[in-house]
Amino acid sequence: MALVVAGCKSGKRVAGEGNLSDRMSSSELIRKHQKKQVDFKTLQSKLRVEYVQGDKSQTHSVNLRMEKNKVIWMSAALGIVRAKITPEKVSYYNKLDNTYFDGDFMLISDFLGTELNFENIQNLLLGEALFNLEAQPYNNDIHEASYVLYPRDQNALYEIFFLLNPSHFKMDSQQLAQPLEQRMLQIDYANYQEVKRQILPENIRVIALEDDEETILKMEFRSVSLNNELRFPFRIPTGFEEIEIR
């Protein structure tokens, strides 16, 4: 599902350097982060995606469309590979090998090594916390140039760290680790851009590690536009073979 098109820049880059204060509380950090949540109806972007696994590397051009809280749609050139994600299910087909998937979120969870739902994936793409920061109490600290939030009762089986940028309070990094399972998911945000007064990621790097196998997905967002009328066409071609996830 690593899929992007070269295009002009859509917004100005947001400064990512700010002053850190050891007086900042966890609740204040969470409040500042939530205040920066992106407000839009629809989003469209050209993506340049690089997929690396072992010594294999691929680069693709993808058209990304979103209707907030309703649908995430991705299509490679000429619709050869297309995916549609809703809160209910994940649908995907590949005309290169005549396969399709139409089911739950296991396809994405299996790819990233962590169980995720629609909201998690949407937040990942928007530079927002994967999980609800109000669901449990958090501690905070400072690590290098970022604020760090982590659950007060950190689970030894499932460790979570959120690194916030002190300038705009969007994510610098999100890190989920399952030490006993030898799994780790890390999402790094190198740069952000401002589009219609909204702060959106410009570069995202996703690292999924399971045992000794590492998968890296790099995304560069170009030509981002907000609140246009968009369509999300999707129909699985007849005769394709269904992908089974066990």
C-alpha positions in Angstrom: 0.0 0.0 0.0 3.0 2.2 -0.4 1.9 4.5 -3.1 2.8 10.0 -5.0 3.2 12.8 -7.6 5.6 15.7 -7.9 4.0 19.0 -7.4 4.6 22.6 -6.2 4.6 23.5 -2.5 1.2 24.2 -1.2 2.0 26.1 2.0 4.9 27.7 3.9 7.0 25.6 6.1 6.3 26.1 9.8 9.2 26.9 12.1 9.9 23.9 14.3 12.2 25.4 16.9 10.9 26.8 20.2 11.8 27.3 23.8 11.3 24.5 26.3 9.9 25.2 29.8 10.3 22.7 32.7 7.2 24.4 34.2 4.9 23.1 31.5 2.4 20.6 33.0 1.0 17.5 31.2 -2.5 18.9 31.1 -1.2 22.1 29.6 0.7 20.2 26.9 -2.4 18.1 26.1 -4.5 21.3 25.9 -2.1 23.0 23.6 -1.8 19.9 21.3 -5.6 19.6 21.1 -5.9 23.3 20.3 -3.8 22.6 17.1 -6.1 19.9 15.8 -6.7 20.4 12.1 -10.1 21.8 11.2 -11.3 21.0 7.7 -14.0 19.2 5.8 -11.9 17.8 3.0 -8.2 17.5 2.2 -6.4 16.7 -1.0 -2.7 16.2 -1.5 -0.1 14.7 -3.9 2.2 12.3 -2.1 5.6 11.1 -2.8 6.0 7.8 -1.0 9.1 5.7 -0.5 8.8 2.2 0.8 11.8 0.4 2.1 12.0 -3.2 3.4 15.4 -4.8 3.8 17.4 -4.2 0.6 14.2 -3.5 -1.4 13.0 0.0 -2.1 10.1 1.4 -4.1 9.0 5.0 -4.8 5.4 5.7 -5.8 3.2 8.6 -6.7 -0.2 8.8 -5.0 -3.2 11.0 -4.9 -4.6 11.3 -1.3 -8.1 12.6 -0.5 -9.8 12.8 2.9 -13.2 13.7 4.2 -12.5 14.2 7.9 -13.8 11.4 10.1 -15.5 9.7 7.2 -13.1 8.5 4.5 -9.4 8.3 3.5 -8.9 7.5 -0.2 -5.6 6.8 -2.0 -4.9 6.1 -5.7 -1.8 5.5 -7.7 -1.4 6.7 -11.3 -4.3 5.6 -13.5 -6.0 3.9 -10.5 -3.7 0.9 -10.8 -3.6 0.6 -7.0 -6.4 2.1 -5.0 -7.5 2.1 -1.3 -10.5 3.4 0.5 -10.6 3.5 4.3 -13.7 4.3 6.3 -14.4 3.9 10.1 -16.1 0.6 9.2 -13.6 -1.1 6.9 -10.5 -1.1 4.6 -10.9 -1.8 0.9 -8.0 -2.1 -1.5 -7.2 -3.5 -4.9 -4.1 -3.9 -7.1 -4.4 -4.2 -10.9 -0.8 -5.3 -11.1 -1.5 -8.7 -9.6 -5.4 -8.8 -9.7 -5.9 -9.0 -6.0 -8.2 -7.2 -3.6 -9.0 -6.9 0.1 -12.3 -5.8 1.6 -12.6 -6.2 5.3 -11.5 -5.0 8.7 -8.3 -3.1 9.7 -6.2 -6.3 10.0 -4.5 -5.4 6.6 -3.1 -2.2 8.0 -2.5 -3.5 11.5 -0.6 -6.4 10.1 1.5 -4.1 7.9 2.4 -1.8 10.8 2.6 -4.5 13.5 0.2 -2.5 15.7 -3.6 -2.7 16.0 -5.0 0.5 14.5 -8.4 1.9 13.6 -9.7 4.7 11.3 -9.2 7.4 13.9 -5.6 6.3 14.6 -4.7 6.3 10.9 -6.3 9.7 10.4 -4.4 11.2 13.3 -1.2 9.7 12.1 -1.6 11.5 8.7 -2.5 14.8 10.5 0.4 14.9 13.0 -2.0 14.3 16.0 -1.8 11.9 18.9 -2.8 8.4 17.8 -4.7 7.9 21.0 -7.0 10.0 23.1 -4.8 11.9 25.5 -7.7 12.4 28.0 -8.3 8.7 28.4 -5.7 8.4 31.2 -3.3 10.6 33.2 0.0 11.4 31.7 3.4 12.5 33.0 5.7 14.8 31.0 9.4 15.3 30.6 11.8 17.0 28.2 14.0 15.0 25.7 16.4 17.0 23.6 14.2 19.5 21.7 10.8 18.0 22.5 8.3 17.7 25.3 7.5 14.1 26.1 4.2 12.7 27.3 3.9 9.2 28.6 1.2 7.4 30.6 1.5 7.7 34.3 0.9 4.0 34.6 3.1 2.9 31.7 2.3 -0.7 30.7 5.5 -2.8 30.5 3.8 -4.8 27.7 2.9 -1.8 25.7 4.9 1.4 26.1 3.8 4.7 24.6 5.6 8.0 24.1 4.4 11.2 22.5 7.0 13.9 21.6 5.6 17.3 21.1 7.2 20.3 19.3 7.6 23.3 21.6 6.9 25.7 18.8 3.5 24.5 17.4 2.7 21.6 19.8 2.1 19.1 17.0 3.9 15.8 17.1 7.6 15.5 16.6 7.4 11.7 17.1 5.0 9.0 18.3 6.5 5.8 19.6 4.8 2.5 20.5 6.8 -0.4 21.7 5.9 -4.0 22.6 9.2 -5.2 24.1 8.1 -8.8 24.8 6.8 -9.1 21.2 9.9 -7.4 19.8 7.7 -4.9 18.0 8.0 -1.2 17.7 6.2 1.5 15.7 7.7 4.9 15.4 6.2 7.9 13.5 8.5 10.9 13.0 7.4 14.3 11.6 10.4 16.1 10.2 8.6 19.2 8.9 5.2 20.9 9.0 3.5 23.3 6.6 0.8 25.9 7.0 -2.2 25.7 4.6 -5.1 28.1 5.2 -4.0 28.7 8.8 -3.9 24.9 9.5 -0.7 23.2 10.4 -0.2 20.0 8.5 2.7 17.5 8.2 5.0 17.9 5.2 7.3 14.9 5.8 6.4 11.8 7.8 8.6 8.7 8.3 7.0 5.5 9.7 9.3 2.8 11.0 7.7 -0.6 11.8 10.0 -3.1 13.5 9.2 -6.7 14.2 11.9 -9.0 15.4 14.8 -8.2 13.0 12.5 -7.1 10.1 12.3 -3.4 9.6 9.8 -1.6 7.3 10.2 2.1 6.5 7.5 4.3 4.9 8.4 7.9 4.0 5.7 10.3 2.9 6.1 13.8 1.5 2.9 15.9 1.2 2.8 18.2 -1.8 0.1 20.5 -3.3 -2.1 20.3 -0.2 -5.5 21.9 -0.6 -8.5 22.1 1.9 -12.2 22.1 1.6 -12.7 21.4 -2.1 -15.5 19.3 -3.4 -14.0 15.8 -3.8 -15.1 12.4 -5.1 -14.0 9.1 -3.7 -14.6 6.6 -6.5 -13.9 2.9 -5.6 -15.1 -0.3 -7.1 -13.3 -3.7 -6.9 -12.9 -5.1 -10.5 -14.5 -8.4 -11.2 -12.4 -11.5 -11.3 -9.9 -10.3 -8.8 -8.6 -12.7 -6.1 -9.3 -11.8 -2.5 -6.3 -11.4 -0.1 -6.8 -13.4 3.1 -5.2 -12.1 6.3 -4.8 -14.7 9.1 
